[in-house]
Amino acid sequence: MNANKHIEPKIEDATNVSSGLGKSAQEVLGGRFLTRKNATRLLPFILYLTLLAIIYIANTYYAERKIRKMDDMRDELKELRFEYISTHSALMGQKKQSSLVKFLEKDGIKASTTPPGKIIIED
């Protein structure tokens, strides 16, 4: 009956990291590496990394702003295309002969009932 014993896993203390990489990461995240004597030697590299991070963030914001502007312009283009189509169809309706006759009758101009004739000039 002893076979059903519960064995708890061992949890290592996070402050007691023995590997070199874990110790280095702990020093960087904790800020302890800045208190060492050779920290001034690392200052240009840290400033370089900071500058790269700022440029990366600024580039991301710039790209997102451009994408939003392109989406707005695409929507405006669709609206202008619809307006063009509706205006063009209205103009085509006004250019019909029957529409022109109705429009000009208001001013007293009537359509000719005789067909046009040919004018022949002999040299």
N, CA, C and O atoms as CSV, one atom per row, in Angstrom:
chain,resi,resn,atom,element,x,y,z
A,1,MET,N,N,0.803,-1.194,0.000
A,1,MET,CA,C,0.000,0.000,0.000
A,1,MET,C,C,0.851,1.266,0.000
A,1,MET,O,O,0.312,2.369,-0.092
A,2,ASN,N,N,2.114,1.131,0.097
A,2,ASN,CA,C,3.014,2.262,0.071
A,2,ASN,C,C,3.268,2.768,-1.353
A,2,ASN,O,O,3.931,3.791,-1.527
A,3,ALA,N,N,2.764,2.087,-2.349
A,3,ALA,CA,C,3.020,2.444,-3.741
A,3,ALA,C,C,2.322,3.731,-4.142
A,3,ALA,O,O,2.721,4.342,-5.133
A,4,ASN,N,N,1.297,4.173,-3.419
A,4,ASN,CA,C,0.537,5.363,-3.783
A,4,ASN,C,C,1.012,6.622,-3.063
A,4,ASN,O,O,0.219,7.543,-2.869
A,5,LYS,N,N,2.233,6.686,-2.678
A,5,LYS,CA,C,2.739,7.877,-2.009
A,5,LYS,C,C,2.906,9.000,-3.017
A,5,LYS,O,O,3.316,8.793,-4.159
A,6,HIS,N,N,2.581,10.170,-2.564
A,6,HIS,CA,C,2.723,11.365,-3.402
A,6,HIS,C,C,4.119,11.945,-3.221
A,6,HIS,O,O,4.550,12.228,-2.103
A,7,ILE,N,N,4.813,12.116,-4.335
A,7,ILE,CA,C,6.160,12.665,-4.280
A,7,ILE,C,C,6.090,14.094,-4.807
A,7,ILE,O,O,5.693,14.307,-5.953
A,8,GLU,N,N,6.466,15.069,-3.999
A,8,GLU,CA,C,6.451,16.467,-4.408
A,8,GLU,C,C,7.738,16.784,-5.160
A,8,GLU,O,O,8.825,16.369,-4.757
A,9,PRO,N,N,7.600,17.538,-6.279
A,9,PRO,CA,C,8.811,17.898,-7.020
A,9,PRO,C,C,9.614,18.930,-6.241
A,9,PRO,O,O,9.058,19.742,-5.501
A,10,LYS,N,N,10.911,18.885,-6.416
A,10,LYS,CA,C,11.775,19.848,-5.749
A,10,LYS,C,C,11.789,21.144,-6.559
A,10,LYS,O,O,11.998,21.131,-7.772
A,11,ILE,N,N,11.566,22.241,-5.882
A,11,ILE,CA,C,11.581,23.551,-6.521
A,11,ILE,C,C,12.845,24.258,-6.091
A,11,ILE,O,O,13.090,24.446,-4.900
A,12,GLU,N,N,13.660,24.654,-7.082
A,12,GLU,CA,C,14.909,25.322,-6.768
A,12,GLU,C,C,14.646,26.785,-6.472
A,12,GLU,O,O,13.738,27.388,-7.044
A,13,ASP,N,N,15.413,27.338,-5.608
A,13,ASP,CA,C,15.316,28.747,-5.260
A,13,ASP,C,C,15.827,29.563,-6.452
A,13,ASP,O,O,16.901,29.283,-6.985
A,14,ALA,N,N,15.055,30.572,-6.867
A,14,ALA,CA,C,15.421,31.375,-8.028
A,14,ALA,C,C,16.659,32.209,-7.775
A,14,ALA,O,O,17.360,32.574,-8.719
A,15,THR,N,N,16.941,32.517,-6.524
A,15,THR,CA,C,18.127,33.320,-6.220
A,15,THR,C,C,19.393,32.487,-6.214
A,15,THR,O,O,20.494,33.034,-6.271
A,16,ASN,N,N,19.254,31.173,-6.145
A,16,ASN,CA,C,20.411,30.289,-6.080
A,16,ASN,C,C,20.603,29.598,-7.431
A,16,ASN,O,O,20.483,28.377,-7.528
A,17,VAL,N,N,20.900,30.375,-8.466
A,17,VAL,CA,C,21.096,29.828,-9.805
A,17,VAL,C,C,22.577,29.565,-9.984
A,17,VAL,O,O,23.402,30.458,-9.789
A,18,SER,N,N,22.913,28.338,-10.355
A,18,SER,CA,C,24.322,27.980,-10.436
A,18,SER,C,C,24.895,28.144,-11.836
A,18,SER,O,O,26.113,28.256,-11.975
A,19,SER,N,N,24.065,28.164,-12.886
A,19,SER,CA,C,24.599,28.259,-14.246
A,19,SER,C,C,25.065,29.681,-14.528
A,19,SER,O,O,24.530,30.638,-13.967
A,20,GLY,N,N,26.050,29.817,-15.388
A,20,GLY,CA,C,26.632,31.121,-15.718
A,20,GLY,C,C,25.639,32.025,-16.439
A,20,GLY,O,O,25.599,33.230,-16.192
A,21,LEU,N,N,24.841,31.447,-17.329
A,21,LEU,CA,C,23.872,32.235,-18.086
A,21,LEU,C,C,22.774,32.756,-17.171
A,21,LEU,O,O,22.368,33.913,-17.283
A,22,GLY,N,N,22.296,31.918,-16.276
A,22,GLY,CA,C,21.257,32.340,-15.345
A,22,GLY,C,C,21.754,33.407,-14.393
A,22,GLY,O,O,21.021,34.327,-14.032
A,23,LYS,N,N,22.988,33.276,-13.998
A,23,LYS,CA,C,23.578,34.261,-13.087
A,23,LYS,C,C,23.735,35.603,-13.800
A,23,LYS,O,O,23.465,36.656,-13.222
A,24,SER,N,N,24.171,35.560,-15.051
A,24,SER,CA,C,24.332,36.794,-15.830
A,24,SER,C,C,22.986,37.461,-16.065
A,24,SER,O,O,22.859,38.678,-15.930
A,25,ALA,N,N,21.985,36.669,-16.417
A,25,ALA,CA,C,20.652,37.224,-16.645
A,25,ALA,C,C,20.114,37.849,-15.379
A,25,ALA,O,O,19.455,38.889,-15.419
A,26,GLN,N,N,20.396,37.210,-14.248
A,26,GLN,CA,C,19.924,37.741,-12.970
A,26,GLN,C,C,20.616,39.058,-12.651
A,26,GLN,O,O,19.989,39.966,-12.106
A,27,GLU,N,N,21.886,39.175,-12.979
A,27,GLU,CA,C,22.618,40.414,-12.730
A,27,GLU,C,C,22.100,41.547,-13.611
A,27,GLU,O,O,21.965,42.682,-13.154
A,28,VAL,N,N,21.808,41.235,-14.885
A,28,VAL,CA,C,21.308,42.254,-15.811
A,28,VAL,C,C,19.918,42.711,-15.397
A,28,VAL,O,O,19.655,43.910,-15.317
A,29,LEU,N,N,19.035,41.768,-15.136
A,29,LEU,CA,C,17.666,42.129,-14.768
A,29,LEU,C,C,17.604,42.809,-13.406
A,29,LEU,O,O,16.753,43.671,-13.184
A,30,GLY,N,N,18.474,42.441,-12.516
A,30,GLY,CA,C,18.497,43.048,-11.192
A,30,GLY,C,C,19.242,44.375,-11.163
A,30,GLY,O,O,19.070,45.153,-10.224
A,31,GLY,N,N,20.053,44.646,-12.154
A,31,GLY,CA,C,20.801,45.886,-12.208
A,31,GLY,C,C,22.113,45.829,-11.454
A,31,GLY,O,O,22.780,46.853,-11.304
A,32,ARG,N,N,22.491,44.680,-10.986
A,32,ARG,CA,C,23.727,44.565,-10.216
A,32,ARG,C,C,24.973,44.727,-11.081
A,32,ARG,O,O,26.040,45.065,-10.568
A,33,PHE,N,N,24.853,44.489,-12.393
A,33,PHE,CA,C,26.028,44.593,-13.249
A,33,PHE,C,C,26.482,46.050,-13.383
A,33,PHE,O,O,27.631,46.313,-13.739
A,34,LEU,N,N,25.582,46.993,-13.098
A,34,LEU,CA,C,25.947,48.409,-13.197
A,34,LEU,C,C,26.824,48.866,-12.031
A,34,LEU,O,O,27.482,49.902,-12.130
A,35,THR,N,N,26.845,48.120,-10.939
A,35,THR,CA,C,27.621,48.513,-9.769
A,35,THR,C,C,29.054,47.997,-9.814
A,35,THR,O,O,29.867,48.328,-8.951
A,36,ARG,N,N,29.359,47.188,-10.818
A,36,ARG,CA,C,30.726,46.665,-10.924
A,36,ARG,C,C,31.668,47.748,-11.442
A,36,ARG,O,O,31.223,48.772,-11.959
A,37,LYS,N,N,32.958,47.517,-11.301
A,37,LYS,CA,C,33.968,48.500,-11.691
A,37,LYS,C,C,34.025,48.687,-13.208
A,37,LYS,O,O,34.276,49.796,-13.679
A,38,ASN,N,N,33.799,47.635,-13.968
A,38,ASN,CA,C,33.916,47.736,-15.425
A,38,ASN,C,C,32.575,48.076,-16.088
A,38,ASN,O,O,32.426,47.856,-17.290
A,39,ALA,N,N,31.621,48.592,-15.362
A,39,ALA,CA,C,30.320,48.955,-15.921
A,39,ALA,C,C,30.430,50.154,-16.849
A,39,ALA,O,O,29.652,50.273,-17.796
A,40,THR,N,N,31.378,51.040,-16.595
A,40,THR,CA,C,31.541,52.198,-17.476
A,40,THR,C,C,32.017,51.777,-18.860
A,40,THR,O,O,31.785,52.487,-19.838
A,41,ARG,N,N,32.665,50.654,-18.945
A,41,ARG,CA,C,33.103,50.134,-20.243
A,41,ARG,C,C,31.915,49.663,-21.070
A,41,ARG,O,O,31.959,49.702,-22.300
A,42,LEU,N,N,30.861,49.221,-20.407
A,42,LEU,CA,C,29.664,48.733,-21.098
A,42,LEU,C,C,28.675,49.843,-21.440
A,42,LEU,O,O,27.713,49.599,-22.168
A,43,LEU,N,N,28.887,51.047,-20.937
A,43,LEU,CA,C,27.942,52.138,-21.135
A,43,LEU,C,C,27.692,52.472,-22.612
A,43,LEU,O,O,26.529,52.645,-22.977
A,44,PRO,N,N,28.696,52.574,-23.480
A,44,PRO,CA,C,28.406,52.841,-24.900
A,44,PRO,C,C,27.541,51.755,-25.544
A,44,PRO,O,O,26.650,52.052,-26.339
A,45,PHE,N,N,27.808,50.508,-25.197
A,45,PHE,CA,C,27.005,49.414,-25.759
A,45,PHE,C,C,25.561,49.495,-25.274
A,45,PHE,O,O,24.631,49.264,-26.046
A,46,ILE,N,N,25.375,49.821,-24.002
A,46,ILE,CA,C,24.018,49.949,-23.461
A,46,ILE,C,C,23.298,51.108,-24.137
A,46,ILE,O,O,22.117,50.989,-24.463
A,47,LEU,N,N,23.979,52.217,-24.351
A,47,LEU,CA,C,23.371,53.357,-25.049
A,47,LEU,C,C,23.031,52.990,-26.493
A,47,LEU,O,O,21.994,53.403,-27.012
A,48,TYR,N,N,23.895,52.222,-27.137
A,48,TYR,CA,C,23.636,51.763,-28.502
A,48,TYR,C,C,22.380,50.896,-28.556
A,48,TYR,O,O,21.532,51.078,-29.430
A,49,LEU,N,N,22.264,49.954,-27.622
A,49,LEU,CA,C,21.072,49.102,-27.579
A,49,LEU,C,C,19.817,49.918,-27.301
A,49,LEU,O,O,18.756,49.642,-27.860
A,50,THR,N,N,19.937,50.920,-26.441
A,50,THR,CA,C,18.796,51.781,-26.148
A,50,THR,C,C,18.378,52.564,-27.383
A,50,THR,O,O,17.188,52.681,-27.673
A,51,LEU,N,N,19.348,53.097,-28.109
A,51,LEU,CA,C,19.053,53.828,-29.340
A,51,LEU,C,C,18.385,52.918,-30.366
A,51,LEU,O,O,17.427,53.329,-31.020
A,52,LEU,N,N,18.871,51.703,-30.513
A,52,LEU,CA,C,18.247,50.760,-31.442
A,52,LEU,C,C,16.805,50.453,-31.050
A,52,LEU,O,O,15.933,50.354,-31.914
A,53,ALA,N,N,16.552,50.302,-29.755
A,53,ALA,CA,C,15.192,50.025,-29.286
A,53,ALA,C,C,14.271,51.199,-29.584
A,53,ALA,O,O,13.127,51.003,-29.995
A,54,ILE,N,N,14.761,52.423,-29.377
A,54,ILE,CA,C,13.939,53.612,-29.657
A,54,ILE,C,C,13.646,53.718,-31.144
A,54,ILE,O,O,12.518,54.023,-31.531
A,55,ILE,N,N,14.643,53.471,-31.981
A,55,ILE,CA,C,14.433,53.521,-33.433
A,55,ILE,C,C,13.435,52.447,-33.864
A,55,ILE,O,O,12.576,52.705,-34.707
A,56,TYR,N,N,13.539,51.267,-33.303
A,56,TYR,CA,C,12.623,50.182,-33.643
A,56,TYR,C,C,11.188,50.539,-33.267
A,56,TYR,O,O,10.266,50.303,-34.048
A,57,ILE,N,N,10.994,51.101,-32.086
A,57,ILE,CA,C,9.653,51.487,-31.644
A,57,ILE,C,C,9.106,52.609,-32.521
A,57,ILE,O,O,7.940,52.577,-32.912
A,58,ALA,N,N,9.941,53.600,-32.830
A,58,ALA,CA,C,9.502,54.709,-33.682
A,58,ALA,C,C,9.140,54.219,-35.076
A,58,ALA,O,O,8.166,54.688,-35.666
A,59,ASN,N,N,9.907,53.290,-35.602
A,59,ASN,CA,C,9.613,52.735,-36.926
A,59,ASN,C,C,8.281,51.991,-36.927
A,59,ASN,O,O,7.524,52.068,-37.895
A,60,THR,N,N,8.000,51.283,-35.862
A,60,THR,CA,C,6.732,50.565,-35.758
A,60,THR,C,C,5.556,51.534,-35.744
A,60,THR,O,O,4.559,51.318,-36.433
A,61,TYR,N,N,5.673,52.601,-34.958
A,61,TYR,CA,C,4.601,53.598,-34.920
A,61,TYR,C,C,4.427,54.277,-36.275
A,61,TYR,O,O,3.301,54.525,-36.708
A,62,TYR,N,N,5.529,54.574,-36.938
A,62,TYR,CA,C,5.477,55.205,-38.256
A,62,TYR,C,C,4.768,54.298,-39.268
A,62,TYR,O,O,3.937,54.762,-40.048
A,63,ALA,N,N,5.098,53.020,-39.252
A,63,ALA,CA,C,4.474,52.069,-40.184
A,63,ALA,C,C,2.981,51.925,-39.899
A,63,ALA,O,O,2.179,51.864,-40.831
A,64,GLU,N,N,2.604,51.872,-38.637
A,64,GLU,CA,C,1.178,51.756,-38.302
A,64,GLU,C,C,0.413,52.997,-38.741
A,64,GLU,O,O,-0.715,52.893,-39.223
A,65,ARG,N,N,1.024,54.183,-38.578
A,65,ARG,CA,C,0.369,55.418,-39.005
A,65,ARG,C,C,0.184,55.425,-40.523
A,65,ARG,O,O,-0.861,55.845,-41.021
A,66,LYS,N,N,1.190,54.964,-41.250
A,66,LYS,CA,C,1.084,54.891,-42.713
A,66,LYS,C,C,-0.007,53.908,-43.142
A,66,LYS,O,O,-0.745,54.179,-44.089
A,67,ILE,N,N,-0.111,52.793,-42.465
A,67,ILE,CA,C,-1.135,51.799,-42.809
A,67,ILE,C,C,-2.529,52.367,-42.571
A,67,ILE,O,O,-3.430,52.167,-43.385
A,68,ARG,N,N,-2.711,53.082,-41.445
A,68,ARG,CA,C,-4.014,53.709,-41.182
A,68,ARG,C,C,-4.345,54.739,-42.250
A,68,ARG,O,O,-5.488,54.823,-42.700
A,69,LYS,N,N,-3.352,55.525,-42.659
A,69,LYS,CA,C,-3.567,56.538,-43.690
A,69,LYS,C,C,-3.926,55.880,-45.028
A,69,LYS,O,O,-4.798,56.370,-45.746
A,70,MET,N,N,-3.258,54.779,-45.360
A,70,MET,CA,C,-3.578,54.067,-46.598
A,70,MET,C,C,-4.993,53.511,-46.567
A,70,MET,O,O,-5.693,53.556,-47.579
A,71,ASP,N,N,-5.428,52.987,-45.423
A,71,ASP,CA,C,-6.797,52.484,-45.304
A,71,ASP,C,C,-7.809,53.608,-45.481
A,71,ASP,O,O,-8.831,53.425,-46.143
A,72,ASP,N,N,-7.533,54.772,-44.893
A,72,ASP,CA,C,-8.432,55.916,-45.056
A,72,ASP,C,C,-8.502,56.352,-46.515
A,72,ASP,O,O,-9.579,56.655,-47.028
A,73,MET,N,N,-7.363,56.381,-47.170
A,73,MET,CA,C,-7.337,56.783,-48.580
A,73,MET,C,C,-8.047,55.754,-49.458
A,73,MET,O,O,-8.694,56.122,-50.438
A,74,ARG,N,N,-7.934,54.470,-49.117
A,74,ARG,CA,C,-8.626,53.431,-49.873
A,74,ARG,C,C,-10.144,53.595,-49.743
A,74,ARG,O,O,-10.876,53.436,-50.719
A,75,ASP,N,N,-10.609,53.914,-48.534
A,75,ASP,CA,C,-12.044,54.147,-48.336
A,75,ASP,C,C,-12.507,55.381,-49.109
A,75,ASP,O,O,-13.578,55.371,-49.716
A,76,GLU,N,N,-11.700,56.445,-49.087
A,76,GLU,CA,C,-12.057,57.657,-49.817
A,76,GLU,C,C,-12.085,57.387,-51.324
A,76,GLU,O,O,-12.946,57.912,-52.030
A,77,LEU,N,N,-11.156,56.578,-51.814
A,77,LEU,CA,C,-11.137,56.228,-53.230
A,77,LEU,C,C,-12.408,55.470,-53.625
A,77,LEU,O,O,-12.967,55.716,-54.694
A,78,LYS,N,N,-12.866,54.554,-52.771
A,78,LYS,CA,C,-14.104,53.832,-53.055
A,78,LYS,C,C,-15.288,54.791,-53.144
A,78,LYS,O,O,-16.116,54.686,-54.049
A,79,GLU,N,N,-15.362,55.728,-52.193
A,79,GLU,CA,C,-16.455,56.690,-52.203
A,79,GLU,C,C,-16.417,57.545,-53.467
A,79,GLU,O,O,-17.450,57.784,-54.094
A,80,LEU,N,N,-15.216,58.007,-53.838
A,80,LEU,CA,C,-15.100,58.829,-55.047
A,80,LEU,C,C,-15.433,58.033,-56.307
A,80,LEU,O,O,-15.993,58.585,-57.253
A,81,ARG,N,N,-15.097,56.750,-56.331
A,81,ARG,CA,C,-15.433,55.917,-57.484
A,81,ARG,C,C,-16.949,55.754,-57.607
A,81,ARG,O,O,-17.491,55.819,-58.710
A,82,PHE,N,N,-17.636,55.543,-56.481
A,82,PHE,CA,C,-19.090,55.441,-56.511
A,82,PHE,C,C,-19.719,56.753,-56.965
A,82,PHE,O,O,-20.679,56.758,-57.735
A,83,GLU,N,N,-19.168,57.869,-56.479
A,83,GLU,CA,C,-19.688,59.178,-56.891
A,83,GLU,C,C,-19.487,59.384,-58.391
A,83,GLU,O,O,-20.375,59.904,-59.066
A,84,TYR,N,N,-18.323,58.980,-58.922
A,84,TYR,CA,C,-18.053,59.104,-60.343
A,84,TYR,C,C,-19.053,58.285,-61.155
A,84,TYR,O,O,-19.589,58.762,-62.156
A,85,ILE,N,N,-19.300,57.059,-60.724
A,85,ILE,CA,C,-20.223,56.194,-61.476
A,85,ILE,C,C,-21.624,56.784,-61.481
A,85,ILE,O,O,-22.279,56.800,-62.524
A,86,SER,N,N,-22.100,57.270,-60.336
A,86,SER,CA,C,-23.455,57.828,-60.281
A,86,SER,C,C,-23.549,59.115,-61.095
A,86,SER,O,O,-24.552,59.338,-61.773
A,87,THR,N,N,-22.521,59.968,-61.042
A,87,THR,CA,C,-22.523,61.208,-61.824
A,87,THR,C,C,-22.451,60.891,-63.310
A,87,THR,O,O,-23.135,61.526,-64.113
A,88,HIS,N,N,-21.643,59.929,-63.677
A,88,HIS,CA,C,-21.522,59.544,-65.094
A,88,HIS,C,C,-22.840,58.991,-65.638
A,88,HIS,O,O,-23.231,59.307,-66.762
A,89,SER,N,N,-23.518,58.173,-64.846
A,89,SER,CA,C,-24.793,57.632,-65.324
A,89,SER,C,C,-25.854,58.737,-65.421
A,89,SER,O,O,-26.689,58.710,-66.325
A,90,ALA,N,N,-25.828,59.699,-64.506
A,90,ALA,CA,C,-26.773,60.823,-64.591
A,90,ALA,C,C,-26.475,61.656,-65.835
A,90,ALA,O,O,-27.409,62.092,-66.508
A,91,LEU,N,N,-25.228,61.885,-66.156
A,91,LEU,CA,C,-24.852,62.639,-67.346
A,91,LEU,C,C,-25.265,61.899,-68.615
A,91,LEU,O,O,-25.736,62.517,-69.569
A,92,MET,N,N,-25.091,60.594,-68.630
A,92,MET,CA,C,-25.498,59.814,-69.803
A,92,MET,C,C,-27.008,59.914,-70.012
A,92,MET,O,O,-27.484,59.966,-71.146
A,93,GLY,N,N,-27.758,59.940,-68.907
A,93,GLY,CA,C,-29.207,60.099,-69.030
A,93,GLY,C,C,-29.585,61.473,-69.558
A,93,GLY,O,O,-30.570,61.598,-70.286
A,94,GLN,N,N,-28.835,62.497,-69.212
A,94,GLN,CA,C,-29.134,63.848,-69.681
A,94,GLN,C,C,-28.703,64.065,-71.124
A,94,GLN,O,O,-29.212,64.979,-71.772
A,95,LYS,N,N,-27.790,63.266,-71.651
A,95,LYS,CA,C,-27.314,63.427,-73.016
A,95,LYS,C,C,-28.210,62.749,-74.047
A,95,LYS,O,O,-27.979,62.895,-75.247
A,96,LYS,N,N,-29.229,62.008,-73.605
A,96,LYS,CA,C,-30.138,61.368,-74.562
A,96,LYS,C,C,-30.928,62.436,-75.319
A,96,LYS,O,O,-31.186,63.524,-74.803
A,97,GLN,N,N,-31.304,62.097,-76.553
A,97,GLN,CA,C,-32.024,63.058,-77.380
A,97,GLN,C,C,-33.373,63.402,-76.767
A,97,GLN,O,O,-33.789,64.560,-76.807
A,98,SER,N,N,-34.065,62.413,-76.198
A,98,SER,CA,C,-35.372,62.692,-75.617
A,98,SER,C,C,-35.251,63.631,-74.413
A,98,SER,O,O,-36.110,64.491,-74.215
A,99,SER,N,N,-34.191,63.475,-73.606
A,99,SER,CA,C,-33.987,64.359,-72.461
A,99,SER,C,C,-33.639,65.767,-72.926
A,99,SER,O,O,-34.089,66.749,-72.337
A,100,LEU,N,N,-32.831,65.865,-73.993
A,100,LEU,CA,C,-32.474,67.180,-74.518
A,100,LEU,C,C,-33.690,67.900,-75.094
A,100,LEU,O,O,-33.831,69.110,-74.921
A,101,VAL,N,N,-34.565,67.169,-75.774
A,101,VAL,CA,C,-35.772,67.776,-76.343
A,101,VAL,C,C,-36.648,68.336,-75.228
A,101,VAL,O,O,-37.143,69.457,-75.341
A,102,LYS,N,N,-36.845,67.582,-74.162
A,102,LYS,CA,C,-37.661,68.055,-73.036
A,102,LYS,C,C,-37.030,69.278,-72.381
A,102,LYS,O,O,-37.737,70.212,-72.003
A,103,PHE,N,N,-35.709,69.279,-72.245
A,103,PHE,CA,C,-35.022,70.388,-71.593
A,103,PHE,C,C,-35.102,71.658,-72.441
A,103,PHE,O,O,-35.302,72.751,-71.910
A,104,LEU,N,N,-34.946,71.512,-73.774
A,104,LEU,CA,C,-34.953,72.683,-74.657
A,104,LEU,C,C,-36.359,73.194,-74.937
A,104,LEU,O,O,-36.515,74.354,-75.316
A,105,GLU,N,N,-37.380,72.375,-74.766
A,105,GLU,CA,C,-38.757,72.836,-74.980
A,105,GLU,C,C,-39.139,73.893,-73.946
A,105,GLU,O,O,-39.991,74.740,-74.217
A,106,LYS,N,N,-38.530,73.854,-72.785
A,106,LYS,CA,C,-38.805,74.875,-71.759
A,106,LYS,C,C,-38.351,76.254,-72.235
A,106,LYS,O,O,-38.944,77.264,-71.857
A,107,ASP,N,N,-37.309,76.304,-73.055
A,107,ASP,CA,C,-36.809,77.575,-73.584
A,107,ASP,C,C,-37.464,77.931,-74.924
A,107,ASP,O,O,-37.134,78.964,-75.507
A,108,GLY,N,N,-38.362,77.119,-75.410
A,108,GLY,CA,C,-39.053,77.395,-76.666
A,108,GLY,C,C,-38.363,76.829,-77.883
A,108,GLY,O,O,-38.756,77.153,-79.004
A,109,ILE,N,N,-37.391,76.028,-77.721
A,109,ILE,CA,C,-36.682,75.415,-78.846
A,109,ILE,C,C,-37.288,74.039,-79.069
A,109,ILE,O,O,-37.375,73.222,-78.152
A,110,LYS,N,N,-37.713,73.795,-80.336
A,110,LYS,CA,C,-38.346,72.516,-80.653
A,110,LYS,C,C,-37.436,71.705,-81.562
A,110,LYS,O,O,-36.583,72.249,-82.262
A,111,ALA,N,N,-37.635,70.402,-81.536
A,111,ALA,CA,C,-36.846,69.504,-82.384
A,111,ALA,C,C,-37.338,69.612,-83.819
A,111,ALA,O,O,-38.527,69.820,-84.063
A,112,SER,N,N,-36.431,69.470,-84.756
A,112,SER,CA,C,-36.758,69.548,-86.175
A,112,SER,C,C,-37.482,68.273,-86.593
A,112,SER,O,O,-37.115,67.168,-86.193
A,113,THR,N,N,-38.524,68.455,-87.411
A,113,THR,CA,C,-39.267,67.292,-87.907
A,113,THR,C,C,-38.771,66.851,-89.273
A,113,THR,O,O,-39.057,65.733,-89.702
A,114,THR,N,N,-38.031,67.712,-89.966
A,114,THR,CA,C,-37.485,67.336,-91.268
A,114,THR,C,C,-36.063,66.832,-91.084
A,114,THR,O,O,-35.286,67.390,-90.308
A,115,PRO,N,N,-35.736,65.778,-91.800
A,115,PRO,CA,C,-34.385,65.236,-91.671
A,115,PRO,C,C,-33.369,66.175,-92.326
A,115,PRO,O,O,-33.721,66.941,-93.223
A,116,PRO,N,N,-32.155,66.119,-91.896
A,116,PRO,CA,C,-31.136,66.978,-92.508
A,116,PRO,C,C,-30.856,66.538,-93.940
A,116,PRO,O,O,-30.968,65.357,-94.269
A,117,GLY,N,N,-30.500,67.472,-94.764
A,117,GLY,CA,C,-30.193,67.164,-96.166
A,117,GLY,C,C,-28.708,67.345,-96.428
A,117,GLY,O,O,-27.983,67.966,-95.651
A,118,LYS,N,N,-28.275,66.771,-97.569
A,118,LYS,CA,C,-26.882,66.875,-97.945
A,118,LYS,C,C,-26.664,68.130,-98.740
A,118,LYS,O,O,-27.502,68.496,-99.564
A,119,ILE,N,N,-25.573,68.787,-98.515
A,119,ILE,CA,C,-25.188,69.948,-99.305
A,119,ILE,C,C,-24.029,69.513,-100.166
A,119,ILE,O,O,-22.991,69.086,-99.661
A,120,ILE,N,N,-24.207,69.620,-101.446
A,120,ILE,CA,C,-23.178,69.179,-102.370
A,120,ILE,C,C,-22.604,70.406,-103.053
A,120,ILE,O,O,-23.352,71.196,-103.630
A,121,ILE,N,N,-21.314,70.580,-103.000
A,121,ILE,CA,C,-20.638,71.699,-103.611
A,121,ILE,C,C,-19.764,71.141,-104.731
A,121,ILE,O,O,-18.904,70.286,-104.521
A,122,GLU,N,N,-20.026,71.670,-105.946
A,122,GLU,CA,C,-19.245,71.209,-107.087
A,122,GLU,C,C,-18.147,72.218,-107.377
A,122,GLU,O,O,-18.382,73.425,-107.324
A,123,ASP,N,N,-16.981,71.745,-107.676
A,123,ASP,CA,C,-15.851,72.624,-107.976
A,123,ASP,C,C,-15.751,72.908,-109.426
A,123,ASP,O,O,-14.853,73.634,-109.852
